[in-house]
Every structure is written in structure tokens, then in C-alpha cells.
Amino acid sequence: MDSWVPLRFHYRSLDQVQLLAHYRTAEIALVTPLRDGMNLVAKEYCACSVDNNGVLILSEFAGAIDQLGKYALRVNPYDVEATADTIYQAFCMPEAERRKRMSHMRAQIKRFNVHQWTKSFISTLG
């Protein structure tokens, strides 16, 4: 297919509509910070995968790994060969497995949202 592009790298800001369009059309998200906080990009990608057909590859150093790591494909971004193998695994993943993993991650994000976090934080203070 002449129009197929396996990877797109944008070194610029995207407006909200463009960003959502990229999240919706991406079959695989590779989120590989070397050190990070929560890394909301991973959660945004999952939230936009409304058809449950995406695969999230997530760095073990991302804060979101605690919430999404059971169903995301976990990588150490310093291990280039293992990361490449994981990308291949995501590319070859059967549709049923993709849907199951994404469905679980989307449920986690819905359940543990900012409102739940706020309630938990305030109750811990009290």
C-alpha cells in the first residue's frame, strides 16, 4: 500500500483536534520516557481508543505503569532490542487480545479518574 506510513514523528505542537485524531488513528502508542511523572499521554491514548483496538507500549519508568502496566506492553527504553521486539509483538497481536487489553486499561482510567484521586487524597489528609 503506497499510502501506508508505519511511523510518524512530529516535532511540534498539535492542537487538540489534531492530537485526538492522531490518538484515534494510531494502532500502537509507544510511550517511552526515561524518567517521568504520571505521563498522561498514555492515559489520553487509551481514553481515545474507543474501539478498544489500540496497543499501548509503556516505559517501566512512566508513572502510569502502576495503573496500566498489567495490560500495557512494558518496556525498558534503554533496552533497544527488547523494545523493538515489543513493537513487533504489538504489531502482530491478535485483535481479540488487543481489545481485551485496551478494554481493561480504559476501565481502569474510568474508575480511577481525577475525582476519585481527589477524594482519596482528601480522605488521607483527614
NORCORHU-V308421 format. One record per helix or strand. SS is the DSSP state (h for helix, s for strand). FROM is the first residue (numbers start at 1). LEN is the number of residues. If there is no record, write none. Layout:
BEGIN
((SS;FROM;LEN) (SS;FROM;LEN))
END
This chain:
BEGIN
((h;16;10) (s;28;4) (h;40;9) (s;55;5) (h;65;4) (s;73;3) (h;80;13) (h;95;17) (h;114;12))
END
